[in-house]
Amino acid sequence: MKKVDPTFYKRADEHIHLSNKQVSEKISRGMISASHLYSAARFNAYVSASSFNSAKELTEAKEATLKYFMEEYKSMLEENLDDYILNFSKYLKPRN
Protein backbone atom coordinates (compact mmCIF):
# COMPACT_ATOMS: atom_id res chain seq x y z
CA MET A 1 0.00 0.00 0.00
CA LYS A 2 1.09 3.55 -0.66
CA LYS A 3 2.32 5.78 2.14
CA VAL A 4 -0.62 7.23 4.05
CA ASP A 5 -1.04 10.23 6.31
CA PRO A 6 -0.83 9.72 10.09
CA THR A 7 -4.62 9.75 10.65
CA PHE A 8 -5.56 7.53 7.68
CA TYR A 9 -6.22 4.38 9.70
CA LYS A 10 -7.95 6.31 12.50
CA ARG A 11 -10.45 7.72 9.99
CA ALA A 12 -10.95 4.29 8.41
CA ASP A 13 -11.50 2.74 11.85
CA GLU A 14 -14.20 5.33 12.60
CA HIS A 15 -16.10 4.21 9.49
CA ILE A 16 -15.68 0.57 10.47
CA HIS A 17 -16.92 1.24 14.01
CA LEU A 18 -20.01 3.00 12.63
CA SER A 19 -20.70 0.06 10.31
CA ASN A 20 -20.29 -2.43 13.15
CA LYS A 21 -22.73 -0.43 15.31
CA GLN A 22 -25.35 -0.64 12.55
CA VAL A 23 -25.35 -4.46 12.42
CA SER A 24 -28.41 -5.98 14.11
CA GLU A 25 -30.79 -8.89 13.84
CA LYS A 26 -32.67 -7.03 11.09
CA ILE A 27 -29.71 -5.49 9.28
CA SER A 28 -27.00 -7.92 8.17
CA ARG A 29 -23.30 -7.27 7.66
CA GLY A 30 -23.92 -7.71 3.93
CA MET A 31 -26.56 -4.97 3.93
CA ILE A 32 -24.24 -2.66 5.90
CA SER A 33 -21.42 -3.46 3.49
CA ALA A 34 -23.59 -2.51 0.51
CA SER A 35 -24.52 0.82 2.12
CA HIS A 36 -20.91 1.49 3.07
CA LEU A 37 -19.72 0.73 -0.46
CA TYR A 38 -22.42 2.98 -1.93
CA SER A 39 -21.51 5.85 0.41
CA ALA A 40 -17.82 5.52 -0.55
CA ALA A 41 -18.76 5.59 -4.24
CA ARG A 42 -21.03 8.61 -3.72
CA PHE A 43 -18.40 10.53 -1.76
CA ASN A 44 -15.66 9.66 -4.26
CA ALA A 45 -17.87 10.84 -7.13
CA TYR A 46 -18.38 14.12 -5.27
CA VAL A 47 -14.64 14.53 -4.55
CA SER A 48 -13.81 13.76 -8.18
CA ALA A 49 -16.48 16.06 -9.62
CA SER A 50 -15.48 18.93 -7.33
CA SER A 51 -11.97 18.95 -8.79
CA PHE A 52 -13.26 19.94 -12.24
CA ASN A 53 -14.76 23.14 -13.64
CA SER A 54 -17.44 21.56 -15.82
CA ALA A 55 -19.41 18.41 -16.58
CA LYS A 56 -17.48 18.25 -19.86
CA GLU A 57 -14.15 18.06 -18.01
CA LEU A 58 -15.56 15.42 -15.68
CA THR A 59 -16.87 13.42 -18.63
CA GLU A 60 -13.46 13.53 -20.28
CA ALA A 61 -11.81 12.26 -17.09
CA LYS A 62 -14.46 9.66 -16.25
CA GLU A 63 -12.61 6.58 -17.53
CA ALA A 64 -9.33 7.59 -15.86
CA THR A 65 -11.20 8.31 -12.63
CA LEU A 66 -12.95 4.94 -12.71
CA LYS A 67 -9.66 3.18 -13.40
CA TYR A 68 -7.96 4.94 -10.50
CA PHE A 69 -10.65 4.09 -7.95
CA MET A 70 -11.04 0.50 -9.17
CA GLU A 71 -7.30 -0.11 -8.91
CA GLU A 72 -7.12 1.49 -5.46
CA TYR A 73 -10.08 -0.54 -4.18
CA LYS A 74 -8.67 -3.77 -5.58
CA SER A 75 -5.32 -3.11 -3.94
CA MET A 76 -6.89 -2.28 -0.57
CA LEU A 77 -9.25 -5.27 -0.69
CA GLU A 78 -6.40 -7.60 -1.61
CA GLU A 79 -4.26 -6.26 1.24
CA ASN A 80 -7.07 -6.80 3.74
CA LEU A 81 -7.99 -10.26 2.45
CA ASP A 82 -4.34 -11.28 2.78
CA ASP A 83 -4.38 -9.96 6.36
CA TYR A 84 -7.49 -12.05 7.14
CA ILE A 85 -5.89 -15.12 5.55
CA LEU A 86 -2.83 -14.72 7.77
CA ASN A 87 -4.87 -13.93 10.91
CA PHE A 88 -8.11 -15.81 10.30
CA SER A 89 -8.29 -17.62 13.65
CA LYS A 90 -7.24 -14.46 15.50
CA TYR A 91 -9.90 -12.24 13.88
CA LEU A 92 -12.84 -14.63 13.53
CA LYS A 93 -14.56 -17.23 15.64
CA PRO A 94 -15.30 -20.60 14.02
CA ARG A 95 -18.82 -20.90 12.55
CA ASN A 96 -20.93 -23.82 13.75
C-alpha positions as CSV (number, residue, x, y, z in Angstrom):
1,M,0.0,0.0,0.0
2,K,1.1,3.5,-0.7
3,K,2.3,5.8,2.1
4,V,-0.6,7.2,4.0
5,D,-1.0,10.2,6.3
6,P,-0.8,9.7,10.1
7,T,-4.6,9.7,10.7
8,F,-5.6,7.5,7.7
9,Y,-6.2,4.4,9.7
10,K,-8.0,6.3,12.5
11,R,-10.5,7.7,10.0
12,A,-10.9,4.3,8.4
13,D,-11.5,2.7,11.8
14,E,-14.2,5.3,12.6
15,H,-16.1,4.2,9.5
16,I,-15.7,0.6,10.5
17,H,-16.9,1.2,14.0
18,L,-20.0,3.0,12.6
19,S,-20.7,0.1,10.3
20,N,-20.3,-2.4,13.2
21,K,-22.7,-0.4,15.3
22,Q,-25.4,-0.6,12.6
23,V,-25.4,-4.5,12.4
24,S,-28.4,-6.0,14.1
25,E,-30.8,-8.9,13.8
26,K,-32.7,-7.0,11.1
27,I,-29.7,-5.5,9.3
28,S,-27.0,-7.9,8.2
29,R,-23.3,-7.3,7.7
30,G,-23.9,-7.7,3.9
31,M,-26.6,-5.0,3.9
32,I,-24.2,-2.7,5.9
33,S,-21.4,-3.5,3.5
34,A,-23.6,-2.5,0.5
35,S,-24.5,0.8,2.1
36,H,-20.9,1.5,3.1
37,L,-19.7,0.7,-0.5
38,Y,-22.4,3.0,-1.9
39,S,-21.5,5.9,0.4
40,A,-17.8,5.5,-0.5
41,A,-18.8,5.6,-4.2
42,R,-21.0,8.6,-3.7
43,F,-18.4,10.5,-1.8
44,N,-15.7,9.7,-4.3
45,A,-17.9,10.8,-7.1
46,Y,-18.4,14.1,-5.3
47,V,-14.6,14.5,-4.5
48,S,-13.8,13.8,-8.2
49,A,-16.5,16.1,-9.6
50,S,-15.5,18.9,-7.3
51,S,-12.0,19.0,-8.8
52,F,-13.3,19.9,-12.2
53,N,-14.8,23.1,-13.6
54,S,-17.4,21.6,-15.8
55,A,-19.4,18.4,-16.6
56,K,-17.5,18.2,-19.9
57,E,-14.1,18.1,-18.0
58,L,-15.6,15.4,-15.7
59,T,-16.9,13.4,-18.6
60,E,-13.5,13.5,-20.3
61,A,-11.8,12.3,-17.1
62,K,-14.5,9.7,-16.3
63,E,-12.6,6.6,-17.5
64,A,-9.3,7.6,-15.9
65,T,-11.2,8.3,-12.6
66,L,-12.9,4.9,-12.7
67,K,-9.7,3.2,-13.4
68,Y,-8.0,4.9,-10.5
69,F,-10.6,4.1,-7.9
70,M,-11.0,0.5,-9.2
71,E,-7.3,-0.1,-8.9
72,E,-7.1,1.5,-5.5
73,Y,-10.1,-0.5,-4.2
74,K,-8.7,-3.8,-5.6
75,S,-5.3,-3.1,-3.9
76,M,-6.9,-2.3,-0.6
77,L,-9.2,-5.3,-0.7
78,E,-6.4,-7.6,-1.6
79,E,-4.3,-6.3,1.2
80,N,-7.1,-6.8,3.7
81,L,-8.0,-10.3,2.5
82,D,-4.3,-11.3,2.8
83,D,-4.4,-10.0,6.4
84,Y,-7.5,-12.0,7.1
85,I,-5.9,-15.1,5.6
86,L,-2.8,-14.7,7.8
87,N,-4.9,-13.9,10.9
88,F,-8.1,-15.8,10.3
89,S,-8.3,-17.6,13.7
90,K,-7.2,-14.5,15.5
91,Y,-9.9,-12.2,13.9
92,L,-12.8,-14.6,13.5
93,K,-14.6,-17.2,15.6
94,P,-15.3,-20.6,14.0
95,R,-18.8,-20.9,12.5
96,N,-20.9,-23.8,13.7
